[in-house]
Amino acid sequence: MLFPTFAFLLFFLVVVAGVAALDHHFTAKKALLVAASYFFYAFWSWKLAFLLLGSVLLNWGIGRLIGLAERAVGRVLARCGPRVKPAVENIVARGL
């Protein structure tokens, strides 16, 4: 689907109308936009839709790993915080 075609104009108008109709339903609006994105890429080549899906899953997995790591570091700092805080304050006060 190329941008300067009637097919794209129709697709665009349907998506805009759908997003406008779902004005206060944020989750449904996101789902519509994701579905429209996959349809747009699959319309050109089904391989692109799988490329997009792979990219989304990879980024989601990396984001989950980052979130798990941040929570693990946060738990360690929460346990060690009362003992570490005076040492850090001392280091900062001395300008090291």
N, C-alpha and C positions, 0 to 999 in steps of 0.2 A: 504494500500500500504506500504509494507516494503521496507526499504532502499536497501537491497541486492537482489533486484529482477529486472527482465528485464522491468517490468511495470514502476518502479520508474526511471530507467535509461532513458527510452523513455520519460517519463513525464519531467524529468530534462532537457534533451536535447531540447525538444520543448520549455520549458520556457526560457532556456538560449538563444536559437536562437531568440525567440520573443523579449527578452530584448535587444539583440544585434541589432536587426532590428530597434528597436525604440530608437536608441542611443540618438538622439537630441530631442525626444518628452517625456519630463519628466513626464507629467501628464498621458500620455498613458502608459508609462512604469510602473508607480505606479498602474494604473488600472489593468494591466496585472498581476502584482505580487499579488495584492489583490485577483483577480479572481483565480489565480493559488493556492493561500493559501486556499481559501474556497474549491476548488476542491480537494486538497490534503486531507484536514480534512474530507470532505464529502465522499471521496472514502473509508476511513476507517470506518466511522460511520456518518450518517447524523446528529446524535445528537451532535457530536463534532462541526460540522459546525454551528449549532445553538448556541452552547456554545461560539464559537469564535465570532459570530455576537453579542450576548448579551454582551460579554466582551468589544468589540469594541464600541458598543453604550453607555455602561456605562462610559467608559473612555472618549469618546467624550463629553458626557453630563457633566461630572465633569470638563473637560477642558474648556468647554463653561462657566460654572459657575465661575471658577477661573478667566477667562478672563474678565467676566462682573464685578467681584468684583475688579479686578485690575484697570479697567477703572473707576469704581465709586470712588475708593480711589484716583486715579490720578486726577479726576475732583475736589474732595474736597481739595486735596493738592494744586492744581493750584489756586483755589479761595482763600485759606487761606495762601498760600505761602508767599506773601509779608509781611503779619503780623506775621507769625510764624518764618520766617527765622532769624530775629534779636534775638528773644528769644532763638532759638536753638543755634545760634552762641554764645550768652552770656553764656548759660549753658556749651557749649563745652569749651569756654575760661576759665571758672572757674574750669573745671575738674570735674564736677558733674556727 
